[in-house]
Amino acid sequence: MSDGNIKLEAQRIIEDLPENATWEDLMYRIYVRQAIEAGLEDFEVGRTLDTQEVRARFGLPT
């Protein structure tokens, strides 16, 4: 999400909340959106690991 669209996206997130939403509901949705954006950016610049690398790092069977 580009910086210019943050306000519009925040408004959309707020409008999509149910009427009985809490502050926690809003913060959670903003957090999830930010985490997704960060993950997409990581993917675009190649900051990812394949499954085999993750398994090896954590000592999991392949």
DOGUDREN-965120 format. One record per residue: x, y, z of N, C-alpha, C, O in turn; residue in one letter; residue number from 1. Coordinates in steps of 0.001 Angstrom, whole numbers. Layout:
BEGIN
<<X, Y, Z>, <X, Y, Z>, <X, Y, Z>, <X, Y, Z>, 'A', NUM>;
...
This chain:
BEGIN
<<858, -1168, 0>, <0, 0, 0>, <898, 1222, 0>, <1818, 1320, 812>, 'M', 1>;
<<640, 2145, -895>, <1440, 3360, -923>, <977, 4313, 161>, <-165, 4251, 615>, 'S', 2>;
<<1882, 5199, 573>, <1567, 6131, 1659>, <340, 6981, 1356>, <-409, 7324, 2270>, 'D', 3>;
<<124, 7324, 103>, <-1013, 8154, -262>, <-2351, 7470, -70>, <-3377, 8145, 28>, 'G', 4>;
<<-2366, 6154, -14>, <-3625, 5417, 96>, <-3930, 4950, 1510>, <-4961, 4315, 1735>, 'N', 5>;
<<-3069, 5245, 2457>, <-3272, 4748, 3816>, <-4567, 5275, 4416>, <-5324, 4514, 5019>, 'I', 6>;
<<-4828, 6555, 4260>, <-6060, 7112, 4824>, <-7296, 6479, 4203>, <-8253, 6153, 4905>, 'K', 7>;
<<-7274, 6307, 2887>, <-8422, 5695, 2225>, <-8606, 4246, 2656>, <-9730, 3798, 2880>, 'L', 8>;
<<-7507, 3518, 2770>, <-7599, 2121, 3196>, <-8071, 2028, 4643>, <-8857, 1143, 4981>, 'E', 9>;
<<-7598, 2935, 5499>, <-8053, 2953, 6896>, <-9551, 3227, 6957>, <-10263, 2610, 7749>, 'A', 10>;
<<-10026, 4134, 6140>, <-11464, 4418, 6098>, <-12245, 3185, 5654>, <-13304, 2885, 6206>, 'Q', 11>;
<<-11724, 2473, 4659>, <-12402, 1267, 4185>, <-12453, 206, 5277>, <-13473, -457, 5463>, 'R', 12>;
<<-11337, 51, 6003>, <-11296, -925, 7092>, <-12339, -565, 8146>, <-13065, -1437, 8623>, 'I', 13>;
<<-12417, 702, 8507>, <-13379, 1156, 9509>, <-14801, 937, 9025>, <-15648, 458, 9780>, 'I', 14>;
<<-15069, 1282, 7776>, <-16426, 1110, 7241>, <-16845, -348, 7184>, <-18033, -653, 7285>, 'E', 15>;
<<-15883, -1257, 7023>, <-16199, -2684, 6943>, <-16417, -3334, 8311>, <-16882, -4471, 8390>, 'D', 16>;
<<-16085, -2620, 9383>, <-16283, -3177, 10723>, <-17772, -3266, 11051>, <-18552, -2417, 10620>, 'L', 17>;
<<-18165, -4274, 11801>, <-19561, -4322, 12244>, <-19838, -3201, 13247>, <-18913, -2650, 13843>, 'P', 18>;
<<-21090, -2877, 13424>, <-21476, -1767, 14313>, <-21015, -1979, 15752>, <-20754, -1012, 16467>, 'E', 19>;
<<-20915, -3225, 16178>, <-20539, -3504, 17565>, <-19036, -3772, 17729>, <-18615, -4361, 18725>, 'N', 20>;
<<-18229, -3338, 16750>, <-16786, -3575, 16797>, <-16150, -2833, 17966>, <-16617, -1779, 18399>, 'A', 21>;
<<-15068, -3426, 18458>, <-14316, -2813, 19552>, <-13032, -2191, 19000>, <-12676, -2388, 17838>, 'T', 22>;
<<-12347, -1437, 19863>, <-11047, -898, 19476>, <-10095, -2043, 19137>, <-9286, -1936, 18215>, 'W', 23>;
<<-10198, -3137, 19888>, <-9345, -4296, 19618>, <-9606, -4867, 18226>, <-8669, -5265, 17533>, 'E', 24>;
<<-10873, -4909, 17815>, <-11213, -5380, 16472>, <-10537, -4508, 15417>, <-9961, -5017, 14456>, 'D', 25>;
<<-10610, -3212, 15601>, <-10000, -2284, 14653>, <-8487, -2447, 14625>, <-7888, -2520, 13552>, 'L', 26>;
<<-7872, -2503, 15794>, <-6416, -2640, 15856>, <-5961, -3955, 15228>, <-4932, -4002, 14554>, 'M', 27>;
<<-6726, -5017, 15449>, <-6379, -6316, 14872>, <-6419, -6258, 13355>, <-5511, -6760, 12693>, 'Y', 28>;
<<-7454, -5657, 12801>, <-7567, -5590, 11337>, <-6456, -4736, 10728>, <-5931, -5057, 9662>, 'R', 29>;
<<-6105, -3654, 11407>, <-5002, -2826, 10928>, <-3695, -3613, 11007>, <-2887, -3573, 10079>, 'I', 30>;
<<-3487, -4325, 12109>, <-2279, -5139, 12276>, <-2175, -6196, 11179>, <-1112, -6369, 10583>, 'Y', 31>;
<<-3267, -6900, 10912>, <-3258, -7947, 9895>, <-2948, -7342, 8534>, <-2157, -7896, 7770>, 'V', 32>;
<<-3567, -6212, 8231>, <-3315, -5559, 6939>, <-1846, -5179, 6808>, <-1241, -5397, 5758>, 'R', 33>;
<<-1270, -4614, 7864>, <137, -4210, 7842>, <1043, -5429, 7686>, <2024, -5379, 6944>, 'Q', 34>;
<<725, -6515, 8375>, <1534, -7728, 8287>, <1498, -8311, 6872>, <2518, -8779, 6368>, 'A', 35>;
<<348, -8285, 6245>, <222, -8769, 4871>, <1052, -7901, 3937>, <1789, -8414, 3094>, 'I', 36>;
<<932, -6582, 4086>, <1709, -5662, 3250>, <3205, -5901, 3418>, <3945, -5905, 2434>, 'E', 37>;
<<3654, -6100, 4654>, <5079, -6348, 4911>, <5517, -7659, 4263>, <6603, -7732, 3688>, 'A', 38>;
<<4688, -8686, 4351>, <5009, -9967, 3732>, <5095, -9874, 2215>, <5982, -10465, 1600>, 'G', 39>;
<<4177, -9136, 1621>, <4219, -8946, 175>, <5473, -8193, -248>, <6091, -8525, -1260>, 'L', 40>;
<<5846, -7186, 523>, <7067, -6439, 226>, <8289, -7350, 347>, <9177, -7307, -505>, 'E', 41>;
<<8343, -8172, 1396>, <9443, -9121, 1554>, <9537, -10041, 340>, <10630, -10308, -161>, 'D', 42>;
<<8404, -10517, -124>, <8380, -11404, -1280>, <8914, -10694, -2523>, <9703, -11256, -3283>, 'F', 43>;
<<8473, -9453, -2718>, <8875, -8709, -3908>, <10381, -8467, -3967>, <10957, -8436, -5054>, 'E', 44>;
<<11021, -8297, -2821>, <12463, -8024, -2822>, <13290, -9278, -2541>, <14511, -9197, -2404>, 'V', 45>;
<<12636, -10434, -2454>, <13362, -11685, -2322>, <13756, -12071, -910>, <14646, -12902, -729>, 'G', 46>;
<<13118, -11490, 98>, <13415, -11863, 1495>, <12495, -12993, 1920>, <11648, -12831, 2799>, 'R', 47>;
<<12678, -14144, 1278>, <11846, -15307, 1595>, <12722, -16543, 1709>, <13865, -16555, 1254>, 'T', 48>;
<<12177, -17569, 2314>, <12834, -18865, 2421>, <11873, -19913, 1895>, <10661, -19807, 2082>, 'L', 49>;
<<12415, -20920, 1240>, <11523, -22000, 828>, <11335, -22963, 2002>, <12029, -22868, 3015>, 'D', 50>;
<<10402, -23873, 1853>, <10034, -24784, 2933>, <11222, -25593, 3428>, <11378, -25792, 4633>, 'T', 51>;
<<12056, -26058, 2517>, <13221, -26855, 2910>, <14167, -26060, 3810>, <14695, -26598, 4783>, 'Q', 52>;
<<14381, -24777, 3488>, <15262, -23938, 4302>, <14696, -23725, 5704>, <15435, -23759, 6688>, 'E', 53>;
<<13408, -23510, 5790>, <12772, -23316, 7094>, <12877, -24586, 7924>, <13221, -24532, 9105>, 'V', 54>;
<<12585, -25722, 7316>, <12683, -26997, 8032>, <14101, -27237, 8540>, <14293, -27689, 9669>, 'R', 55>;
<<15094, -26935, 7705>, <16484, -27131, 8097>, <16849, -26213, 9278>, <17510, -26646, 10222>, 'A', 56>;
<<16422, -24970, 9217>, <16729, -24013, 10296>, <16142, -24446, 11630>, <16757, -24231, 12675>, 'R', 57>;
<<14965, -25051, 11608>, <14299, -25439, 12839>, <14500, -26911, 13178>, <13896, -27422, 14122>, 'F', 58>;
<<15336, -27582, 12419>, <15626, -28978, 12689>, <14441, -29891, 12496>, <14317, -30901, 13189>, 'G', 59>;
<<13569, -29557, 11570>, <12386, -30372, 11296>, <12678, -31367, 10189>, <13524, -31113, 9332>, 'L', 60>;
<<11985, -32500, 10198>, <12209, -33471, 9118>, <11736, -32899, 7770>, <10783, -32123, 7697>, 'P', 61>;
<<12426, -33305, 6735>, <12075, -32793, 5406>, <11128, -33665, 4669>, <10751, -33351, 3540>, 'T', 62>;
